[in-house]
Amino acid sequence: MNNIEKTKQLRKDVAPFAKSHLNKSIMQMVNTLLPLIILWTAAYLLVPVSVWASVGLSIVAAGFVVRTFIIFHDCTHGSFFKNKKATDIVGTLTGVLTLFSYEKWKREHAIHHATSSNLDKRGVGDIWVMTIDEYIAASKKERFKYRAYRNPLVMFGLGPLYLVLISSRFNRKDAKRKERMNTYLSNIIIVALATTLVMTAGWTAFLIVHGTTMFVAGALGIWLFYIQHTFEDSYFEEESEWDYVKAAIEGSSYYKLPLVLQWVTGNIGFHHVHHLSPRVPNYLLEEAHEKVPPLQKATTVTIKTSLESLRYKLYDPSHKAFVTFKSVQRLVDEHDRLSKNQEVPMKKAS
């Protein structure tokens, strides 16, 4: 069986799972949104009694925000409901709860799926990745920006703030009217809800509860997205050699989590299955992984091994692997020395 036939067979094997089940979708909304609202309410009521208890409940609520985001994420792929109107309504509302604009994220995430692991089509809906040669050839200013971007304190500390306060609040210049109107609507609802909470509970309580929840949820979300595509032997190829199935199976990890965390994160650890077939709803990802053997060939990452991914900063196309900044520092220094030596004769000549 050649590669084309294997691809067709794999997609055929996964196809039965690419169908939403109304009862399961509704149940997931109930066991996700109801606890989230209860936790938020309790956290606000606890602020005058115990700030630390309120913060604790807010952190737990962050897990349910992540789970709410998975529902939102499924809606952007049209995999949560068969009915498009229901999908758009639930997608917009869960987007409000997680502080993301539905139509905007839907378009950018579709681009991510269509270009994931493609070295010639980076830049939309993904994490900034530079190859070794690009980093060496970059200016010192550009290298500094990249190093800062890949610093965990920036990526998981400032990253959540940038995502919910800036990136998700404004449209791209080429956004169509439907996308713009949806972003405006989401922003209006978010401002109205935030204003109501501030007027009811006060600024302090709002920052303690919602500030904690959204910051922790944002950091967890970025971490999940990061580890799903950043592991040592992750797949990246130039356009001429890029393959959709390889990008899904070899360029996305299987993040094996404890059952509780797997539930909280809506099975998104089975990211290779999701990338192969985005129409598979989150509650069927595990079953697809278990019943389609080729999917089990994806790189398995655990919590312990995932921490190692923080070391990987640059991609080496020649060895098909991520490397550290330290491993290329000698090449960088040599490049800078040669560049400086070339500048000196030019200055003397002038």
N, C-alpha and C positions, 0 to 999 in steps of 0.2 A: 504494500500500500504506500503510494507516494504522499508527499506533504499535503497536497491539495485534497486528496481523498481523506487523509487523517483529519484535516481541518473540518471538512464537511461532516465526517462521522462524529467528531467531538461536539460540534454545534448541534447535531441531531440528537446526541445523547443528553445534552443539557436542555434542549427545547421543552421537554415536559415540565420542567421546573419554572419556566418563564411565564407563569400564570398566577395572578393574584387570587386570593381567596377572601371574599368579603367578610366572613365571620372572623377569620384570623386577623385581618386588618383592623376591624372594629375592636376586637379584644385587645389588640396591641395599643390602640389609642386609649382605651379605658385603663389598662394597667400601666400606662406611661403618663398620660396627662393628669389623671385624677391624683395619683401620688405626688406629682410635681406641684399641683395647686395646693394640696394639703400641707406639703413640706414648706412651701413659701408662706402660707398663712401662719403656720406654727412658728416659723422663723421670725416673722414680723411681730407676732404676739409676745415672743420671748425676749425681744430687744430690751424692754424696760426691766426685765427680770434678770437676765444673764446674757451679756453680749457674746460670751464664748459659746454658750449653748446655741445661740442664734447662728453664729458662724458655723458651728458644727453641722446644724441642719441645712445650712446654705450649701455646704460642701457636698452633703448627700444629695441635695437637690440638683447640684451640677451634673451628677451622674444621670439623672432623669432628663436633664436638658440635652445631654449627649444622645440619649435614647430618642428624645423628641426630634433631634436633628436627623437621626436615621430615617424617621418617618418622612421628614421634609425631603431628605435625600432621595428616598424611593419615589416620592411624588414628582421630583424633577426628572426622573427617568420614566415616569408613567407606569411604574410597576406596583403601586400600592392599591389602586382601584382600577377597574375596567372603565368606569365612567370618567370622562375627561373633566367635566365640570366639577365633580366631587374632588378629583385629583387637584385641580387648580385652587379650589377653595381651601382644602386641608393644607396644601402646600404653602399657600400664602399665610394662613394662620399659624402654622408651625414655624414658618419663617419669621413671623413677628415674635413668637415666643423665644426663638433662638437668635434673634436680631440679624437675620439674613433676608435679603430681597429675593423672592422666589424666581421671577423671570430672569433677573440678572444672573443669579447663580446657576440657574438651569442652562443658560446659553454657554457660560464660561466653563461649566463642568462638562458639557457635551464636547467642547473643544478639547478639554483635557483627555477625555476618553478616546477621541479620534487621533490624538497626537502623543499619547503617553509613551515615553521611552524613545521618542523620535528626536534625535539630536538636531535635526534641521527645522523642527517645528516646536521649539520650546518657548515658554513665555506667557501662556494664558492658562490660568487655572491650575498651575503646578508650582512646585518649589524650585527656586532658582538653583540650577546646577551648571557649573562650569567644568569643561574638560581641562586636563593638565595643560595642554598647549594654549588654550584660551587664557588661562590664569597667568601663565608665564609671560605671554605677550601683552597682557593688560597693563595699563598704567598703574602706578603705585596707588593712585586715588581709587581706581576701580577695584584693585585688590583689597584695599582697606574696606571698601563698601561691602564686598563679598564676604570677607572674613567677619565683619560685624553682623551681616545678615545671618551667617551660619553659626554665630555664637548662640549657645543655648539660652543665655539670659535675654538676648534680643528676640530670638525666634519664638520662645515659649513665654517670655515675659512681656515684651512690647507687642509681639505678634497678635495676641488676642485683642488688644486695644485697637490696633490698626484695622483689624478685620471688621469688628463690629461698629466702631465709631467713624471710620473713614471709608474703607473699601466697599462695604456693603451699603453705604448711604448714598453713593454717587454712581451714575451710569457711565459707561464708556462712551466716547464721542460718536461711535457708529451705532449706538443702541437705537432700536426701532421704537415707535410710539407705544406699543403694548408693553414693552419692557420698562420704558420710562414711567408710564402711568402706574405700573405695578410697584415700582420703587417708591414713587411719590405716595401711593396709598399705604404701603408698609411703613414709611417714615411717619406719616400722619398718625397712624394707629399707635405706633411705638411711642411717639411724643405724648399722645393723649393718655395712654396707659401709665407712662412714667410720671406725667403731671398729676394724675389721679393718686398714684401711690405716694408721691411726695407730699401732696396736700393732705392726704389721709394719715400717713405714718411719719412724715417728716424726712428731711434730707439725710439725716444721720442713719435712720433705719433703712432707707432706700439704698444708700451706699454700702451699708453693712451686709444686707441680704442680697440685693440684686447685684451689687458690685462684686461680692465674693462669688456668688453663683456663676455669673457670666464670665468672670476672669478664669476661674478654675475650669469651667466647661470649655472655654476657648483654648486654654493651654492643652487640655486633654485631646480636643479635636485636632489641633495642629500636630500633636505627638502621633496620633493614630495615622494621620495622612502622611506624616514624615516617614514613619517606620514601614508603611506599606509599600514604599518605593525606594527607600534608602537602606540597602543592605549590601554587604560586600560584593556579591556576584550578581547584582541586579542587571537586568537586560537593558541596553541602550544601543541603538543603531542609527546610522544615517538613513535618509529617506530611501535610497536605492536598495538597501538591504533590510529595511524595517518590515516586520511581520506582525500583524494584529494579534494573532494567537500567541506568538512568542512574547509579545509585549504584555499580554494578560497573564500568562502562566509563569513566565520567567522574570517579568518586570514588576510583578506584584507579589507580595509575600502572603503566606498563611500565618497570621499572627495568632498563635495558640495561647489562649488565655484561660484562666480558671473560669469555671462555669458562671459564677456570679458576674464577673467582668464581661464575659462573653454575652450574657443577657443584657447587661447595662449598655453595652456598645452595639447592641442589635446585630450581632454576628458579623460585623463589618471586618472582623479579622480574616474572614474567608474572602479576602479582597481579590484574589486571583479569579475566583468564580464570578464575582461581581464584574470585573473588567472583561471577562470573556463574554458574559451575557448580562448586561445591565438591567434587563427586564425581569430577572429573577428577584422576587421580593426578599427582603432581608431574612424573613422567617423560614425561607427555603434554601438559603445558601449552604447551611451545614449539610442538609440532606443531599443536595447536589454534589457536594464535595465527597461525601461518603459513598455515593452510589455510582460515581463516574471515576473510575480508577486513574485515568490520565491526569485528572485535576490534583491528585495526591502527590504529583511530582513537583509541585510548587515548593519553593524554599520555605521551610518551617522556621519561624522565629518565636522564641519564648520571651517572657519578660526579662530574664537574665541576659540572654544573648542580644535582645533588642537594645540594651544599654550600650553595647559596643558600637552601634550605628552612629552614636554621637561623634565618634572619631572620624567617620568618613565624610570628607569635605569635597573632594574632586573626583571626577570620573576619568578613568584611563581607558580609552577606546581600544588601545592595542592589547591590553590584558583583560578587557571586559570586566572591570572591577572598580570599585570605589577605593580611593586611597586617602591618606591623611595629608595635612598641610606639611607636616614635618618631613615626610618622605620625598617631597619635591623641592624642599627649601634650597638644596644645593644647586639644582637646576635654575631656580629663580635667581640666586645670587650670581651664578655664572652669566646668565642672560643680562642682568643689570650691569655687571662689570664690563661685558663686551659692548653694551650700548653706551656706557659712559666713555669707554676708550675710543669709540667711533665719533663721539661728539667732540672730544678734545681736538683732534686734527682738523675738524671742520671749523672750529672756532679760530684756530691758529691761521688757517688758510684765509679766513675772512678778514 
